[in-house]
Each structure stands twice: as C-alpha cells, then as structure tokens.
Amino acid sequence: MNEEFGTADAPPSTPETPPASAGEGSQPADAPADAAQPARQALADGAAEGAPALADAPGGVTERALELLQVGGPVVAVLLALSVVALAIVLVKLMQFRALGLGDRTAAREGLALWRAGREAQALERLRGARNPVAQALIRAIRGQRRGLPEAKVREEVVRYGRDVLAALRSWFRPLEVIASLAPLLGLFGTVLGMIEAFRQLEAAGNQVDPAILSGGIWEALLTTAVGLAVAMPVVVVLNWLERKVDRLALEMDSVVTRVFTHDLSEDADPADEDAIHEPARFRSAVAAGE
C-alpha cells in the first residue's frame, strides 16, 4: 500500500524542455548576424595579410629587378650602365641649352629690327643682356659694321664665333650615337648567348627532354634584346631632338647675321632710294651724250 500510495503521490513526470526552446522565436533574427560574422572575419584576415604585402611592395620591385639582372647576366649589367651614362649626358646637355637660352629668340629679332630701323644704340642695348648665341653673333656683326671694318673680316669673326658655339653644343653627341647603335647589338649578342646555353642544357638532358628547359632558356635569352631596345629607343629620340635644336640654331644664326649686311628686298623701295641707286647710271649716260 505504501508503495502504491508512494507511487500515486509521486508527481507526474514532465518532459524536459531544452533551454534553447524558449528562444526559438528570436533565432531567425539573430541568424544573419551569425552568418555575417565569418565574412567579416575573412575580410579582416585578408586586410591583415594585404598590409604586409603593400608594405613590402618596393622591396618586391627591387627583388624583381635584381632577379632580372641576375637572369640577364653581364650583358644586362652593361646595358644598364650605358643607360645611366646616356641619362647623365642628356641631363648635362639640357642644362647647357638652358644656360645659353636657346629658346629665347625675341632678343635677336628685336635687335635686328632696331638695327635695320637705324637705331643702332638701342639695338646694341637690347642685345647686350641676351645669352642666346644668335643675339651674341648679331651684336658682333653690328659692332663690326659700326667700326667700319671690312665686311669680310666681320663675317670671318662672326663665323668663327658661331663655329665654336655649335661645336660646344654638339659635344657628347657622338657617345649618344654610339650608345643608340650599340645597345641593340648588345641585346642581340646576349640573346645569342642565351640560346646557345638553352640548347646546351637541352642536349645535356638527353632522352629526358623537358620543354620547360627550352622555353625558360628562350625567354631568358630574349630578355637581353628587350633591355637593349628599351635603352636604345629613348636615346635615339632624344638625340634627334638635340640635333634638330642645334641645326635650327645654326640656320637662324646664319640668316640673322646675313641680314645685317644685306638690304630687305621684300618690299618696294622709296623713290628717293631708287634715284640714288640709278644716279650713277644716269650721270654716265649724260656724260656719254655730251661727248
């Protein structure tokens, strides 16, 4: 009986409910946040990994350049040295051209216009402070004319000055020409050496031929040709530009100085000037008629 009463008095067992069941209604709202957490973590990890890569970017470029230099061998080293020499020469020439004021053509033109208008003192004053070789040659020609020197001697002095200036401006053009011509040949020479080495390795492989050996040797060989062309092309362009500047200076110098000793025939002359020119011929005709 007691056992029966104990059994009867025992509270009925109720099924246990999981603690998470009370929050089942709010689970869908929290699911997107839980799903986005791994994505945010992945982005943070990627940013953390990318920061050292960006910091090491200059070092990576340097390592890549050293690797190319090592692959190219001594030929690439020589080509890089030639490129440094060419760059130094170009910078020196640009500084020289700027110091001489080759771009300033106003002074010479204004000085020549003043001279032809009969204003000699103002022409000399305008040309005295100019650095352009054309203005300096013009001022020498005007001074010779004012002193009454023979035209041949004045021209000889002006030509001497112009020849010295042009020789100074053309200095170091020959090394640039040599670099522009030699760089592609050195690149081709390195390519030939690289191809020889590639086929030598291919022969040494025997029956176990790996196409990677031949392809790797070919691109390493072609690297020297690419470097040679990369050095030669800018040098050729800059050299032609410098030579063009000097040639234009020589033509302008010759034209301006010649106009000092000649008359402008592009316009009609005054009647008084024509009478003065034809007066000796008329006088000779009158004398012949009197005779």
C-alpha positions as CSV (number, residue, x, y, z in Angstrom):
1,M,0.0,0.0,0.0
2,N,2.7,2.4,0.9
3,E,4.4,1.6,-2.3
4,E,1.2,2.1,-4.1
5,F,0.5,5.4,-2.3
6,G,4.1,6.4,-2.9
7,T,3.6,5.7,-6.5
8,A,0.4,7.5,-6.6
9,D,1.6,10.5,-4.7
10,A,4.7,11.0,-6.9
11,P,4.3,14.0,-9.2
12,P,3.8,13.2,-12.8
13,S,6.9,13.4,-14.8
14,T,7.0,16.3,-17.3
15,P,9.2,16.2,-20.3
16,E,12.2,18.4,-20.1
17,T,12.3,21.3,-22.5
18,P,15.6,22.4,-23.9
19,P,16.7,25.8,-22.8
20,A,17.0,27.0,-26.3
21,S,13.4,26.3,-27.0
22,A,12.4,29.5,-25.2
23,G,14.4,31.5,-27.8
24,E,13.2,29.7,-30.9
25,G,11.2,32.7,-31.9
26,S,14.2,35.0,-32.0
27,Q,16.6,32.7,-33.7
28,P,15.8,33.8,-37.3
29,A,16.6,37.4,-36.4
30,D,20.0,36.5,-35.0
31,A,20.9,34.1,-37.9
32,P,22.0,36.8,-40.3
33,A,24.4,38.3,-37.8
34,D,25.8,34.9,-37.0
35,A,26.2,34.2,-40.7
36,A,27.9,37.6,-41.4
37,Q,30.5,37.0,-38.7
38,P,32.7,34.7,-40.7
39,A,32.6,37.0,-43.7
40,R,33.7,39.9,-41.6
41,Q,36.5,37.8,-40.1
42,A,37.6,36.8,-43.5
43,L,37.8,40.4,-44.7
44,A,39.8,41.3,-41.5
45,D,42.2,38.5,-42.1
46,G,42.6,39.5,-45.8
47,A,43.3,43.1,-44.8
48,A,45.8,41.9,-42.3
49,E,47.5,39.8,-44.9
50,G,47.4,42.6,-47.5
51,A,49.0,45.2,-45.3
52,P,52.4,43.5,-45.2
53,A,52.2,42.9,-48.9
54,L,51.7,46.6,-49.6
55,A,54.5,47.5,-47.2
56,D,56.8,45.1,-49.0
57,A,55.9,46.3,-52.5
58,P,59.1,48.4,-53.0
59,G,61.2,45.5,-51.8
60,G,59.4,43.2,-54.2
61,V,60.1,45.5,-57.2
62,T,63.8,45.7,-56.1
63,E,64.0,41.9,-55.8
64,R,62.3,41.6,-59.2
65,A,64.9,43.9,-60.8
66,L,67.8,42.1,-59.2
67,E,66.3,38.8,-60.4
68,L,66.1,40.1,-64.0
69,L,69.7,41.4,-63.7
70,Q,70.8,38.0,-62.5
71,V,69.0,36.2,-65.3
72,G,70.3,38.6,-68.0
73,G,73.8,38.3,-66.8
74,P,76.7,40.7,-67.6
75,V,75.0,41.9,-70.9
76,V,72.1,43.4,-69.0
77,A,74.5,44.9,-66.5
78,V,76.4,46.6,-69.3
79,L,73.2,47.8,-70.9
80,L,72.1,49.3,-67.6
81,A,75.4,51.1,-67.2
82,L,75.0,52.5,-70.7
83,S,71.6,53.8,-69.9
84,V,72.9,55.6,-66.8
85,V,75.7,57.2,-68.9
86,A,73.2,58.3,-71.6
87,L,70.9,59.8,-69.0
88,A,73.7,61.8,-67.5
89,I,74.8,63.1,-70.9
90,V,71.2,64.2,-71.7
91,L,70.8,66.0,-68.4
92,V,74.1,67.9,-68.9
93,K,73.1,68.9,-72.5
94,L,69.7,70.1,-71.3
95,M,71.3,72.2,-68.6
96,Q,73.7,73.6,-71.2
97,F,70.9,74.5,-73.6
98,R,69.0,76.2,-70.9
99,A,72.1,78.2,-69.7
100,L,72.6,79.5,-73.3
101,G,68.9,80.4,-73.6
102,L,68.3,78.6,-76.9
103,G,64.6,79.1,-76.6
104,D,64.9,82.9,-76.4
105,R,64.6,84.2,-79.9
106,T,62.9,87.5,-79.2
107,A,66.1,89.5,-78.4
108,A,67.8,88.7,-81.7
109,R,64.7,89.6,-83.7
110,E,64.0,92.8,-81.9
111,G,67.7,93.8,-82.1
112,L,67.8,93.2,-85.8
113,A,64.6,95.2,-86.3
114,L,66.1,98.1,-84.4
115,W,69.3,97.9,-86.4
116,R,67.5,98.0,-89.7
117,A,65.4,100.9,-88.5
118,G,68.6,102.9,-87.9
119,R,68.5,102.8,-84.1
120,E,71.9,101.3,-83.5
121,A,72.4,102.2,-79.9
122,Q,69.0,100.8,-78.9
123,A,69.8,97.6,-80.8
124,L,73.1,97.1,-79.0
125,E,71.4,97.8,-75.7
126,R,68.7,95.2,-76.4
127,L,71.2,92.6,-77.5
128,R,73.8,93.1,-74.7
129,G,72.0,91.2,-72.0
130,A,70.9,88.3,-74.2
131,R,72.5,84.9,-73.7
132,N,71.3,83.4,-77.0
133,P,74.1,82.6,-79.4
134,V,72.1,84.2,-82.2
135,A,72.0,87.5,-80.3
136,Q,75.7,87.3,-79.5
137,A,76.6,86.7,-83.1
138,L,74.3,89.6,-84.2
139,I,75.9,92.0,-81.7
140,R,79.4,91.2,-83.1
141,A,78.2,91.9,-86.6
142,I,76.7,95.2,-85.6
143,R,79.8,96.3,-83.8
144,G,81.9,95.4,-86.8
145,Q,79.7,97.5,-89.0
146,R,79.8,100.5,-86.7
147,R,83.6,100.4,-86.5
148,G,83.8,100.5,-90.3
149,L,85.7,97.2,-90.6
150,P,85.7,95.3,-93.9
151,E,82.7,93.0,-94.4
152,A,85.0,90.0,-95.0
153,K,86.7,90.4,-91.6
154,V,83.4,90.9,-89.8
155,R,81.9,87.9,-91.4
156,E,85.0,85.8,-90.6
157,E,84.8,86.8,-86.9
158,V,81.1,86.0,-86.7
159,V,81.6,82.7,-88.4
160,R,84.4,81.8,-86.0
161,Y,82.2,82.5,-83.0
162,G,79.3,80.5,-84.5
163,R,81.5,77.6,-85.3
164,D,82.8,77.5,-81.7
165,V,79.3,77.7,-80.2
166,L,78.0,74.9,-82.5
167,A,80.9,72.7,-81.7
168,A,80.3,73.1,-77.9
169,L,76.6,72.4,-78.4
170,R,77.4,69.2,-80.4
171,S,79.8,67.9,-77.9
172,W,78.9,64.5,-76.4
173,F,76.6,63.8,-79.3
174,R,78.9,61.1,-80.5
175,P,78.7,59.0,-77.3
176,L,74.9,59.1,-77.5
177,E,75.1,57.9,-81.1
178,V,77.4,55.0,-80.0
179,I,75.0,54.0,-77.2
180,A,72.0,54.2,-79.5
181,S,73.8,51.9,-82.0
182,L,75.5,49.6,-79.6
183,A,72.6,48.8,-77.2
184,P,70.5,46.7,-79.7
185,L,73.6,44.9,-80.8
186,L,74.5,44.0,-77.2
187,G,70.9,42.9,-76.6
188,L,71.1,40.6,-79.7
189,F,74.5,39.3,-78.5
190,G,73.0,38.4,-75.1
191,T,70.1,36.6,-76.9
192,V,72.5,34.5,-78.9
193,L,74.5,33.6,-75.8
194,G,71.2,32.7,-74.0
195,M,70.1,30.5,-76.9
196,I,73.4,28.7,-77.0
197,E,73.1,28.0,-73.3
198,A,69.5,26.8,-73.7
199,F,70.3,24.3,-76.4
200,R,73.3,23.1,-74.5
201,Q,71.1,22.3,-71.5
202,L,68.7,20.6,-73.9
203,E,71.4,18.4,-75.2
204,A,72.6,17.6,-71.7
205,A,69.1,16.4,-70.8
206,G,69.4,13.6,-73.3
207,N,66.3,11.5,-73.7
208,Q,64.6,13.1,-70.7
209,V,63.8,16.3,-72.6
210,D,61.7,18.8,-70.6
211,P,60.1,21.5,-72.7
212,A,60.4,23.9,-69.7
213,I,64.2,23.8,-70.1
214,L,63.9,25.1,-73.7
215,S,61.2,27.6,-73.0
216,G,62.9,29.0,-69.9
217,G,66.1,29.4,-71.8
218,I,64.4,31.2,-74.7
219,W,62.7,33.9,-72.6
220,E,65.9,34.4,-70.6
221,A,67.7,35.0,-73.9
222,L,65.1,37.3,-75.3
223,L,65.3,39.4,-72.1
224,T,68.6,41.0,-73.2
225,T,67.1,42.0,-76.6
226,A,64.2,43.7,-74.8
227,V,66.6,45.6,-72.5
228,G,68.8,46.6,-75.4
229,L,65.8,48.1,-77.3
230,A,64.5,49.8,-74.2
231,V,67.8,51.6,-73.8
232,A,68.3,52.5,-77.5
233,M,64.9,53.8,-78.4
234,P,64.8,56.8,-75.9
235,V,68.4,57.7,-76.7
236,V,67.6,57.8,-80.4
237,V,64.6,60.1,-79.9
238,V,66.4,62.5,-77.5
239,L,69.5,62.6,-79.8
240,N,67.4,63.5,-82.8
241,W,65.7,66.3,-80.8
242,L,69.0,67.7,-79.7
243,E,70.5,67.7,-83.1
244,R,67.4,69.4,-84.5
245,K,67.7,72.2,-81.9
246,V,71.4,72.7,-82.9
247,D,70.6,72.7,-86.7
248,R,67.8,75.3,-86.2
249,L,70.2,77.5,-84.2
250,A,72.8,77.3,-86.9
251,L,70.3,78.3,-89.6
252,E,68.9,81.1,-87.6
253,M,72.3,82.4,-86.8
254,D,73.4,82.4,-90.4
255,S,70.1,84.1,-91.5
256,V,70.2,86.9,-88.9
257,V,73.9,87.7,-89.5
258,T,73.4,87.8,-93.2
259,R,70.6,90.3,-92.9
260,V,73.0,92.7,-91.3
261,F,75.0,93.1,-94.5
262,T,72.1,92.9,-97.0
263,H,69.0,95.0,-97.8
264,D,65.4,93.9,-97.4
265,L,64.1,93.4,-100.9
266,S,60.7,92.0,-99.8
267,E,59.1,95.5,-100.0
268,D,59.2,98.3,-102.6
269,A,62.0,100.8,-102.1
270,D,61.3,104.5,-101.7
271,P,61.7,106.6,-104.9
272,A,64.5,108.6,-103.3
273,D,66.4,105.4,-102.8
274,E,65.8,104.3,-106.4
275,D,67.0,107.7,-107.7
276,A,70.2,107.4,-105.6
277,I,70.8,103.9,-106.9
278,H,70.3,104.9,-110.6
279,E,72.0,108.3,-110.3
280,P,75.5,107.0,-111.4
281,A,74.0,105.3,-114.4
282,R,72.1,108.5,-115.4
283,F,75.3,110.5,-114.9
284,R,77.3,108.2,-117.1
285,S,74.5,108.4,-119.8
286,A,74.6,112.2,-119.7
287,V,78.4,112.4,-120.0
288,A,78.3,110.0,-123.0
289,A,75.6,112.1,-124.7
290,G,77.7,115.3,-124.1
291,E,80.7,113.7,-125.7
